[in-house]
Amino acid sequence: MHDTIVRLADVWKTCNKIRAAAFRVGLNLWDFYRPLDPEGNSLISESKFVSILAGPLRSVIGLSDDEIAQVADYFRAQDGRILYHQLCQIIHGEDAGGRDKTSADCLLDACPPPPEPNCHKLDQWQLRRLCCLLATIAQRDIPLKPYFQDYELVAKNDGRITFAHFARILNYIGVLVSADDFNLLVRKFIKDSYTLDYVEFIKAVEAVKREGIQGLGPDYNNPAAVIDTTLPKIVRPEIEAGASTAPLGASEVFHPAMRCPKPSRQLLDLMLRVQEFVMQRRVRVSEFFRDYDPLNSGRISPQQFRRALDIMGFSAIMSDLEMLCVTRHYLDPNRPDRVCWRTFEDDCDQVFTTKELEKHPSVSAGGVAEAVGELSPVGSAAERGGPSSSELDLAQAALMRVRAACKERSIDLRPAFGEHDEHNNGHVSRAQVRRVLARLGVLPTPQQIRALETRYSDDCGFHYVALLDELEERPTESATIAGPALAPRRAHRSTVDPLETDIVQILAKIKGKMVREGLRPRDFLCQFDPRRELVIPRADFYRGLGAAGLSLSSREMDTLIEVFCAPGRRRFVEYDRFCSVVGEALTQGGLERAPSLEPVSHVPTIDSPLNFLNFEERNIAANALAKLAKFPDQLSNILEVFKDMDKERCGTIPRVSMERALCQRNLLQLVSARERDVLYKCFGYRRGCGDEVNYRAWCSALDVLFASSSQPC
């Protein structure tokens, strides 16, 4: 009896081992043994039974020969054959062929699951939400089966798990769901009052990974519940009909659906907007219609005409009805099924030129472009007929209030609005206007803000640049006019800049331009000398230097022409001699006569009268550089500080940044204020409207002085 109990325990342990392997890899013993029993009497020979467990399933299940022999002896019939049917029932339950299969693959019993109660069924909205939840869990690609297998080995369950342990597993693997979503999972996969079928849950997630949402079964085949997982939009018939929301009153909601519909426009206004669109974007209209008219008849179908309008981008400024109006206007009177696109092209191109102007000598060109240029912005108050008198009063009161607040507290609205102007077009949204004014403490009343929006808003948004221009105070003008205003006269320049008449400075300027940009004036001037006379007219000399990119003033150009003027031919300039002189910056001539001479490259200078130093200032600069040369960039690493302050990487920084950098390296106290001013003048550089310091030349001078002082005598 004792041996029988031990043997049953060993067989039960082996069955648990087979059951765990079947759940882990998803194998089915029915599929292996059923082909070996063609008669279906649930009996096979011992050799066939052992060949399966010791053959293809040995590496999967991992049974020893003794365990296989014990299982075979336990399920042996009286005639020596093996009842494999009993083993498969213990491992998997009843066979699926002709009988209802249980929900779990590892059930010990063969009882079918009870029918699902009606309280556990989900409606359309709950199915849609559960669909999204399962898709989200499947998208994270988390292996769920190992976590539930650990629970199976401990609890010896039949594919069910308690609600609490299911929640703990989801929390452990990082799937955090809300209480409502967890209730949906429970209602979908519940089996009794306290357990749910985790095998079905894993199958649903795996089906989503393989087949998408359609793998969840027929309950999810409804397109309204599966394909469109978002909630349906609320039916708004007034918006679909294009009705105005003005009767609802003022609103602080700026959704596009709340915008008032645009009023219908006349054909003349539409064509003016079309011409404005063409002129701003430099659209060549014929390029979009030519491909639809291979015979060049000037007529195409209305569908092709509409398609060309969409390609050109007219859908951004016109609605479908307005496009239909334009299409009907250009229909051929003889063939109503054709559109005269040549006529449309001529009307659009009037902003550039008037065709066949030679036939109408009395017509003044450019009138259409002026009319288009005077159009008000699209969607502005001027296009709608202008604001009413009450709106003007409210807008003026708001302007006075904003101006008083900005003047009293020294508020600059331009950078505040510029932070929200991503496209740098001078427009911000209505919500951003309220946000900026509230952040700066400028608080007009809601009615005043709406009056400002009515006055300065258009299709691009709120035009804050126009608001800032209105906020600027201007001097009061006199109500009486004494007489016609005299035209402003230019002040007569009594003195002439000596640099503009100094040929040495002019040539140095040209040589520096050639070295920095690699220009060769001969390539631009020789084309005006087809006969190789080595001289060209003055006008061609002007034109050639302008094409080369040598920006010289008129006085500098006159000085240059006078110096290189051809003797005996005052109208011509010796460009060959000019190119030879300025060509010394790139090459040095006559080297074949001096073979031992080493050529020196031309180094352009950026010196100007602004950084000219007299004898006393040169001595002060030399003494200051001698003090700072003891701490060059090799010791103080001051060049990195200069680069950090040079955000644009142009080689120059303002004087304030220069002093800040010297203070960070403890070099500011080495030189006095007088010495610093002289050094700033010595290394000064005019950039824009202010003077900056060339810190690269500064560091190079310190390195040269440090190297010369460190050499032994």
C-alpha positions in Angstrom: 0.0 0.0 0.0 2.9 2.3 0.9 4.5 1.7 -2.6 1.2 2.4 -4.3 0.8 5.8 -2.6 4.4 6.8 -3.5 3.8 5.7 -7.0 0.6 7.8 -7.4 2.4 10.8 -6.0 5.2 10.4 -8.6 2.7 10.0 -11.4 0.9 13.1 -10.2 4.2 15.0 -10.1 5.0 13.9 -13.6 1.5 15.1 -14.8 2.1 18.5 -13.3 5.4 18.7 -15.1 3.7 17.9 -18.4 0.9 20.4 -17.7 3.4 23.2 -16.9 5.3 22.5 -20.2 2.1 22.4 -22.2 1.0 25.8 -20.8 4.5 27.3 -21.2 5.0 26.4 -24.9 1.3 26.0 -25.9 1.5 22.3 -27.1 -1.5 20.0 -27.3 -1.1 16.2 -26.7 -4.2 15.5 -28.6 -2.5 16.7 -31.8 0.3 14.2 -31.2 -1.7 11.1 -30.1 -4.9 11.5 -32.2 -3.1 10.6 -35.6 -1.8 7.4 -34.0 -5.4 6.2 -33.2 -7.2 6.1 -36.5 -10.0 3.9 -35.1 -10.7 6.4 -32.3 -10.9 3.8 -29.4 -8.6 5.8 -27.1 -6.0 3.0 -27.1 -2.5 2.9 -28.7 0.4 0.6 -28.3 3.1 1.2 -25.6 5.8 1.7 -28.3 3.7 4.5 -29.9 2.9 6.1 -26.5 6.6 6.1 -25.5 7.8 7.3 -28.9 5.9 10.6 -28.4 7.2 11.4 -24.9 10.7 10.2 -25.5 10.9 11.5 -29.1 9.8 15.0 -30.2 8.5 16.0 -26.7 11.6 15.0 -24.7 13.4 18.3 -25.2 10.2 20.3 -24.6 8.9 18.5 -21.4 12.1 17.0 -20.2 10.9 13.6 -18.8 13.4 10.9 -17.8 13.0 7.3 -18.8 11.8 6.3 -15.4 9.1 9.0 -15.4 7.9 7.9 -18.9 7.8 4.2 -17.7 5.8 5.2 -14.6 3.2 7.1 -16.7 2.9 4.2 -19.1 2.4 1.7 -16.3 -0.2 3.9 -14.7 -2.3 4.3 -17.8 -1.8 0.7 -19.1 -5.0 -1.3 -19.9 -5.5 -5.1 -19.3 -4.4 -5.9 -22.9 -1.1 -4.1 -22.6 -2.1 -1.0 -24.6 -2.1 2.6 -23.2 -5.1 4.7 -22.5 -3.7 8.0 -23.8 -7.2 9.5 -23.7 -7.1 9.6 -19.9 -3.7 11.4 -19.9 -4.8 14.0 -22.4 -8.0 14.6 -20.4 -6.0 15.2 -17.2 -3.6 17.6 -19.0 -6.0 19.5 -21.3 -9.5 18.4 -20.5 -12.0 17.1 -23.0 -11.1 16.8 -26.7 -12.3 19.7 -28.9 -13.4 17.4 -31.7 -17.2 17.3 -31.5 -17.3 18.6 -27.9 -17.3 22.1 -26.4 -13.8 23.1 -25.4 -13.2 24.7 -22.1 -11.9 28.2 -21.9 -8.5 27.3 -20.3 -5.9 25.0 -21.9 -4.8 23.6 -18.6 -8.2 22.6 -17.0 -8.1 19.5 -14.8 -11.8 18.9 -15.2 -13.7 18.4 -18.4 -16.7 20.5 -17.3 -17.7 23.2 -19.8 -17.7 26.8 -18.5 -21.0 28.2 -17.3 -22.8 30.6 -19.7 -21.9 34.2 -19.4 -24.5 36.2 -17.3 -26.2 39.2 -18.9 -24.7 41.6 -16.4 -21.3 40.9 -17.7 -22.1 42.0 -21.3 -20.6 45.2 -22.6 -22.4 47.8 -24.6 -21.0 49.6 -27.7 -19.2 52.3 -25.9 -17.7 49.9 -23.3 -16.5 47.6 -26.1 -14.8 50.5 -27.9 -13.0 51.6 -24.7 -12.0 48.0 -24.0 -10.7 47.8 -27.5 -8.5 50.8 -27.0 -7.2 49.4 -23.7 -6.2 46.0 -25.2 -4.6 47.7 -28.1 -2.5 49.9 -25.7 -1.4 46.9 -23.7 -0.5 45.0 -26.8 1.5 47.9 -28.2 3.8 47.8 -25.2 4.9 44.3 -26.2 5.2 42.9 -22.7 5.6 39.1 -22.2 2.5 38.4 -20.0 2.5 34.6 -20.0 5.6 34.0 -17.7 4.1 36.1 -14.9 0.8 34.1 -14.9 2.7 30.8 -15.2 4.4 31.5 -11.9 1.0 31.9 -10.3 -0.1 28.6 -11.9 2.8 26.7 -10.5 2.1 28.0 -7.0 -1.7 27.9 -7.0 -2.2 24.8 -9.2 -5.1 26.6 -10.8 -7.1 25.8 -13.8 -6.5 29.0 -15.8 -8.3 31.3 -13.4 -6.9 34.0 -11.1 -8.4 36.3 -8.4 -9.1 39.9 -9.0 -6.5 41.1 -6.5 -3.7 39.0 -7.8 -4.6 40.0 -11.4 -4.3 43.7 -10.3 -1.0 43.0 -8.6 0.5 41.4 -11.7 -0.6 44.3 -13.9 0.9 46.7 -11.4 4.2 44.7 -11.2 4.7 44.7 -15.0 4.0 48.4 -15.2 0.5 48.3 -16.8 -1.2 51.0 -14.8 -4.9 51.2 -15.5 -7.6 53.3 -13.9 -10.4 51.8 -11.8 -12.9 52.1 -14.6 -10.6 50.3 -17.1 -9.9 47.5 -14.6 -13.7 47.0 -14.1 -14.0 46.7 -17.9 -11.3 43.9 -17.9 -13.1 42.1 -15.1 -16.5 42.3 -16.7 -15.1 40.9 -20.0 -13.0 38.0 -18.6 -14.8 37.2 -15.3 -15.7 33.5 -14.6 -17.3 33.6 -11.2 -17.7 36.0 -8.3 -14.0 36.3 -7.5 -11.9 35.0 -10.3 -11.3 35.8 -14.0 -9.9 33.8 -16.9 -6.4 35.1 -17.5 -5.8 32.7 -20.4 -8.5 34.4 -22.4 -7.0 37.7 -21.5 -3.6 36.6 -22.8 -5.2 35.2 -26.0 -6.9 38.6 -26.6 -3.7 40.5 -26.3 -1.8 38.1 -28.5 -4.5 38.3 -31.1 -4.2 42.1 -31.2 -0.4 41.7 -31.7 -0.9 39.4 -34.6 -4.0 40.6 -36.4 -4.7 44.0 -34.9 -8.1 44.9 -33.6 -9.9 42.5 -35.9 -8.3 39.6 -34.1 -10.5 40.2 -31.1 -13.5 38.4 -32.6 -16.9 39.2 -34.1 -17.8 41.6 -31.3 -15.2 44.1 -32.6 -16.0 43.8 -36.3 -18.4 46.8 -36.1 -16.7 49.6 -38.0 -18.3 52.2 -35.8 -16.9 50.5 -32.7 -13.5 49.5 -33.9 -12.1 51.5 -36.7 -13.2 54.9 -35.2 -12.2 54.5 -31.6 -12.9 58.1 -30.7 -16.2 59.3 -29.4 -18.6 60.7 -32.1 -18.7 64.5 -32.5 -21.7 66.4 -31.2 -24.1 67.2 -34.1 -23.9 71.0 -34.8 -26.3 71.7 -37.6 -25.9 75.5 -37.2 -22.1 75.2 -38.0 -22.6 72.8 -40.9 -25.2 75.2 -42.3 -22.8 78.1 -42.0 -25.0 80.1 -39.6 -23.4 82.9 -37.6 -22.7 82.6 -33.9 -23.2 86.3 -33.3 -26.7 85.9 -31.7 -25.1 83.9 -28.9 -23.2 86.9 -27.7 -19.6 87.6 -27.0 -17.5 84.6 -26.2 -14.0 83.9 -24.9 -13.7 80.7 -26.8 -11.6 81.0 -30.0 -12.3 77.7 -31.7 -12.4 77.9 -35.5 -16.0 76.6 -35.4 -17.0 79.7 -33.5 -15.9 82.0 -36.3 -18.5 84.0 -38.1 -19.0 82.9 -41.8 -17.4 85.2 -44.3 -19.8 87.4 -46.3 -20.2 86.8 -50.0 -18.1 89.0 -52.3 -18.7 90.5 -55.7 -16.8 89.3 -58.7 -14.8 92.5 -58.9 -13.6 92.1 -55.3 -12.7 88.4 -56.0 -10.6 89.3 -59.0 -8.8 92.0 -57.0 -7.9 89.4 -54.4 -6.8 87.0 -57.1 -4.5 89.7 -58.6 -3.2 90.5 -55.2 -2.4 86.8 -54.7 -0.6 86.6 -58.1 1.4 89.7 -57.5 2.6 88.8 -54.0 3.7 85.3 -54.9 4.8 86.2 -58.5 2.7 83.4 -60.0 3.0 82.8 -63.7 -0.6 81.8 -64.5 0.0 80.3 -67.9 2.3 77.6 -66.6 -0.6 76.0 -64.8 -3.0 76.0 -67.7 -0.7 75.2 -70.6 -0.5 71.5 -70.0 -4.3 71.1 -70.1 -4.4 72.8 -73.6 -2.2 70.8 -75.9 -3.7 72.4 -79.0 -3.2 76.0 -77.6 -6.8 76.9 -78.2 -7.1 79.0 -75.1 -10.0 76.9 -73.8 -10.2 74.0 -71.3 -12.9 72.2 -69.5 -14.3 73.6 -66.2 -12.9 70.6 -64.2 -9.4 71.3 -65.5 -9.9 75.0 -64.8 -10.9 74.3 -61.2 -8.0 71.8 -60.8 -5.5 74.5 -62.0 -6.9 77.0 -59.5 -6.4 74.5 -56.7 -2.8 73.8 -57.7 -2.1 77.6 -57.8 -3.4 77.8 -54.2 -6.5 80.0 -54.8 -8.4 77.7 -52.4 -6.8 79.6 -49.5 -8.5 82.9 -50.5 -11.7 81.8 -52.1 -14.5 79.4 -51.2 -16.0 76.7 -53.4 -18.9 79.0 -54.4 -16.6 81.9 -55.2 -14.5 79.6 -57.4 -17.6 78.5 -59.2 -18.6 82.1 -59.7 -15.2 82.9 -61.3 -15.4 79.7 -63.5 -18.9 80.7 -64.8 -17.7 84.2 -65.5 -15.0 83.0 -67.9 -17.1 80.4 -69.7 -17.0 80.6 -73.5 -20.3 82.1 -74.8 -20.1 79.9 -77.9 -19.2 76.7 -76.0 -20.6 76.7 -72.5 -18.6 73.5 -71.7 -15.3 75.3 -72.1 -13.5 78.0 -70.0 -11.4 80.8 -71.7 -8.3 80.5 -69.6 -6.4 83.0 -71.8 -8.8 85.7 -70.8 -8.3 84.8 -67.1 -4.6 84.9 -67.6 -4.7 88.4 -69.2 -6.8 89.7 -66.3 -4.3 88.3 -63.7 -1.2 89.6 -65.5 -2.5 93.1 -65.5 -0.7 93.7 -62.2 2.6 93.1 -64.0 2.0 94.6 -67.4 -0.7 95.6 -69.9 -0.6 93.4 -72.9 -0.8 95.1 -76.4 0.0 98.4 -74.9 1.4 99.6 -78.2 -2.2 99.7 -79.6 -3.4 102.0 -76.8 -0.9 104.8 -76.4 -3.1 106.9 -74.1 -3.4 104.1 -71.5 -1.2 104.6 -68.4 0.3 101.3 -67.2 0.5 100.4 -63.5 -3.0 101.5 -62.5 -4.0 97.9 -61.5 -0.9 97.4 -59.4 -1.7 100.6 -57.5 -5.3 99.6 -56.9 -4.2 96.1 -55.7 -1.6 97.7 -53.4 -4.2 99.8 -51.7 -6.4 96.8 -50.8 -6.9 96.3 -47.0 -5.8 93.1 -45.4 -8.1 90.1 -45.8 -10.5 89.8 -42.9 -9.7 93.3 -41.5 -12.3 95.7 -40.3 -11.7 98.0 -43.3 -12.7 95.2 -45.7 -15.9 94.6 -43.7 -16.8 98.3 -44.1 -15.0 99.7 -41.0 -15.9 99.5 -37.3 -18.9 101.3 -36.0 -18.7 104.6 -34.0 -19.3 102.8 -30.7 -16.5 100.3 -31.5 -14.2 103.2 -32.4 -14.9 104.9 -29.1 -14.2 101.7 -27.2 -11.0 101.1 -29.2 -9.8 104.7 -28.5 -10.5 104.3 -24.8 -8.6 101.0 -24.8 -5.7 102.7 -26.6 -5.6 105.5 -24.0 -5.6 103.0 -21.2 -2.9 100.8 -22.5 -0.8 103.9 -23.4 -1.1 105.3 -19.9 -0.2 102.0 -18.3 2.9 101.5 -20.6 4.0 105.1 -20.0 3.6 105.0 -16.2 5.4 101.7 -15.7 7.8 101.9 -18.7 6.4 98.8 -20.3 7.6 97.7 -23.7 5.0 95.6 -25.4 7.1 94.8 -28.5 9.3 92.0 -27.1 6.3 90.6 -25.2 4.4 90.2 -28.4 7.5 89.1 -30.3 7.9 86.1 -28.1 4.5 84.7 -29.4 5.1 85.7 -33.0 6.7 82.5 -34.3 6.4 83.3 -38.0 7.6 87.0 -37.5 4.7 88.3 -39.6 3.4 90.9 -37.0 0.4 88.8 -35.9 -0.5 86.9 -32.8 -3.7 85.0 -31.8 -6.5 86.5 -29.8 -5.7 84.3 -26.8 -2.1 85.4 -26.8 -3.2 89.1 -26.8 -5.1 88.5 -23.5 -2.2 86.5 -22.1 0.4 89.2 -22.8 -1.7 92.1 -21.4 -2.6 90.1 -18.3 1.1 89.1 -17.7 2.2 92.7 -17.9 -0.6 94.0 -15.8 -2.3 96.0 -18.5 -6.0 95.2 -17.9 -8.5 96.8 -20.2 -12.1 95.8 -19.9 -13.4 92.8 -22.0 -15.5 95.2 -24.1 -12.4 97.3 -24.9 -10.3 94.2 -25.7 -13.0 93.1 -28.2 -13.0 96.5 -29.7 -9.3 96.3 -30.2 -9.7 92.9 -31.8 -12.3 94.2 -34.2 -10.0 97.1 -35.2 -6.7 95.2 -35.6 -7.7 91.6 -36.4 -7.6 90.0 -39.9 -7.3 86.5 -41.2 -3.7 86.2 -40.0 -4.6 87.1 -36.4 -4.2 90.2 -34.3 -2.0 92.7 -36.0 0.0 93.9 -32.9 2.4 96.0 -35.0 -0.4 98.4 -36.0 -1.4 98.5 -32.3 2.2 99.5 -31.3 2.3 102.2 -34.0 -0.9 103.7 -32.7 0.5 103.6 -29.1 3.4 105.8 -30.0 2.7 109.4 -29.0 3.2 112.0 -31.8 3.5 115.8 -31.4 0.3 117.7 -31.7 -0.2 119.2 -35.2 -1.4 122.7 -35.7 -5.0 123.2 -36.9 -4.0 126.1 -39.1 -1.6 125.8 -42.1 0.4 128.9 -42.7 1.5 127.9 -46.2 2.7 125.1 -48.3 5.4 123.0 -46.8 8.8 123.5 -48.3 10.6 120.5 -49.7 13.4 119.4 -47.4 16.8 120.4 -48.7 19.9 118.3 -48.1 22.5 119.9 -46.0 25.5 121.0 -48.1 28.6 119.1 -47.1 31.3 121.7 -46.6 34.0 119.1 -45.8 35.0 116.2 -47.9 36.1 112.9 -46.4 39.9 112.6 -47.1 39.6 108.8 -47.4 37.4 109.1 -50.4 40.0 111.1 -52.3 43.1 109.1 -51.2 44.0 106.7 -53.9 46.1 104.6 -51.5 43.2 104.0 -49.2 40.9 103.2 -52.2 43.4 100.7 -53.6 43.8 99.1 -50.1 40.1 98.8 -49.8 39.9 97.0 -53.2 42.9 94.7 -52.4 41.3 93.7 -49.1 38.1 92.8 -50.9 40.0 90.7 -53.4 41.9 88.8 -50.7 38.9 88.2 -48.5 36.5 87.1 -51.3 38.9 86.0 -54.0 37.7 88.5 -56.6 39.4 89.1 -59.9 38.3 92.4 -61.5 40.0 91.5 -64.8 37.4 88.8 -65.4 34.6 91.4 -65.2 36.3 94.2 -67.2 37.9 92.3 -70.1 34.5 91.4 -71.5 34.0 95.1 -72.4 37.2 95.1 -74.5 36.5 92.8 -77.5 39.3 94.4 -79.6 42.0 94.1 -76.9 42.8 97.8 -76.7 43.4 97.6 -73.0 41.1 100.5 -72.4 37.3 100.6 -71.9 34.8 103.4 -71.5 34.0 104.9 -68.1 30.5 103.6 -68.1 31.7 100.1 -68.7 34.3 100.5 -66.0 31.5 101.5 -63.6 29.4 98.5 -64.7 32.3 96.0 -64.4 33.3 97.0 -60.9 29.7 96.9 -59.8 29.3 93.4 -61.2 32.5 92.4 -59.4 30.9 93.4 -56.1 33.3 96.3 -55.3 31.0 98.8 -53.5 32.6 102.2 -53.9 31.1 105.6 -53.4 30.7 108.0 -56.3 33.6 110.2 -55.1 35.9 107.1 -54.7 35.0 106.0 -58.2 35.7 109.4 -59.7 39.1 109.4 -57.9 39.9 106.0 -59.2 38.9 106.9 -62.8 41.0 110.1 -62.7 44.1 108.2 -61.6 43.8 105.4 -64.3 42.4 107.6 -67.0 43.9 106.9 -70.5 46.2 109.8 -71.6 44.7 111.6 -74.6 41.4 109.7 -74.3 39.6 111.2 -71.3 36.5 109.0 -71.9 38.4 105.8 -71.5 40.1 104.0 -68.5 43.2 101.9 -68.6 41.7 98.8 -67.0 44.8 96.7 -67.7 47.0 99.0 -65.6 44.3 99.1 -62.8 44.2 95.3 -62.8 48.0 95.0 -62.6 48.1 97.4 -59.6 45.4 95.7 -57.6 46.6 92.3 -58.7 49.6 92.7 -56.5 47.4 91.6 -53.6 47.2 88.1 -55.1 50.5 87.8 -57.1 53.8 89.6 -57.3 55.1 90.4 -60.8 58.7 90.3 -62.0 59.8 87.4 -59.8 61.7 85.9 -62.7 64.2 88.8 -62.4 64.8 88.2 -58.7 65.0 84.4 -58.1 66.2 84.8 -54.5 63.3 87.1 -53.5 60.7 85.5 -51.2 57.1 86.8 -52.0 55.0 88.0 -49.1 51.3 87.6 -49.2 49.1 90.7 -48.8 47.4 91.0 -45.5 44.3 93.3 -45.7 43.8 95.7 -42.8 40.6 96.9 -41.2 42.2 100.1 -39.8 40.2 103.3 -40.1 40.4 106.9 -38.7 38.3 105.7 -35.8 41.2 103.6 -34.4 44.0 106.0 -35.3 46.4 106.6 -32.3 48.8 109.5 -31.9 52.3 109.2 -30.3 51.0 109.5 -26.7 48.2 107.0 -27.2 50.6 104.5 -28.8 52.8 104.7 -25.8 49.9 104.2 -23.5 48.7 101.2 -25.5 52.2 99.7 -25.6 52.5 99.9 -21.8 49.0 98.4 -21.3 49.7 95.5 -23.7 53.0 94.9 -21.9 51.1 94.4 -18.6 48.5 92.1 -20.1 51.1 90.2 -22.1 52.1 88.5 -18.8 48.7 86.7 -18.9 48.2 85.6 -22.5 45.5 83.1 -23.7 47.9 80.3 -22.9 47.8 81.1 -19.2 44.4 82.9 -18.7 42.4 81.1 -21.4 40.5 84.4 -22.0 39.8 83.6 -25.6 37.1 81.0 -24.5 35.4 83.7 -22.4 35.4 86.0 -25.5 33.9 83.3 -27.7 31.1 82.6 -25.1 30.1 86.2 -25.3 30.3 86.4 -29.1 27.0 84.7 -29.9 27.2 85.5 -33.6 30.8 84.3 -34.0 31.8 87.5 -35.8 35.1 88.2 -33.9 33.9 91.4 -32.2 32.1 92.0 -28.9 30.9 95.3 -27.3 33.0 97.1 -24.7 30.7 96.1 -21.9 31.3 92.4 -22.7 35.0 93.1 -23.0 35.2 94.4 -19.5 33.1 91.6 -18.2 35.5 89.1 -19.7 38.5 90.8 -18.3 36.9 90.9 -14.9 36.2 87.1 -15.0 40.0 86.5 -15.5 41.1 89.1 -12.9 42.8 91.3 -15.6 40.6 94.4 -15.3 42.6 95.8 -12.3 45.9 95.6 -14.2 45.0 98.5 -16.5 43.5 101.8 -15.7 40.4 103.3 -17.3 42.5 105.6 -19.5 44.5 102.6 -20.8 41.3 100.6 -21.4 39.9 103.4 -23.5 43.0 103.6 -25.6 43.1 99.8 -26.1 39.4 99.8 -27.1 40.2 102.5 -29.6 43.2 100.6 -30.9 41.3 97.4 -31.5 38.0 99.1 -32.3 35.8 98.1 -35.1 32.6 99.8 -36.4 29.8 97.3 -36.6 26.4 98.6 -37.4 25.7 101.8 -35.4 28.0 101.0 -32.5 31.7 100.5 -31.8 33.0 97.0 -30.8 36.3 95.5 -30.0 38.2 92.9 -32.1 39.1 90.4 -29.4 40.8 88.1 -31.9 43.4 90.8 -32.8 43.7 91.6 -29.1 44.6 87.9 -28.2 46.9 87.7 -31.2 48.8 90.8 -30.0 49.1 89.4 -26.5 50.5 86.1 -27.8 53.1 87.8 -29.9 54.3 90.0 -27.0 54.4 87.0 -24.7 56.4 85.0 -27.2 58.9 87.8 -27.8 59.4 88.4 -24.1 59.9 84.7 -23.3 62.8 84.3 -25.8 66.3 84.3 -24.2 68.6 87.2 -24.9 
